[in-house]
């Protein structure tokens, strides 16, 4: 992204505050949006595999919370990627 491009900041769904703090740039390239979504969904998949080794209820709860955040971010990224792809094909 060049300095002259303007960011189009979209708040992430899982901002658990009164005012959003975490955003994604809807003007990011398709490849960057895809890479970020792939990273978060992959990390969530890895955490799901770790659940087999979780030793207690608190471990499982913390892992499930992290998985929820990662999947929510990944879905937000994929939704933005889909919107941009549709706009390009219109």
Secondary structure, DSSP 8 states (H G I E B T S, - for coil): --TTS---EEE-TT--SSS---EEETTS-HHHHHHHHHHHHHHHHHHHHHGGG--SHHHHHHHHHHHHHHHHHHHHHHHHHHHHHHHHH-
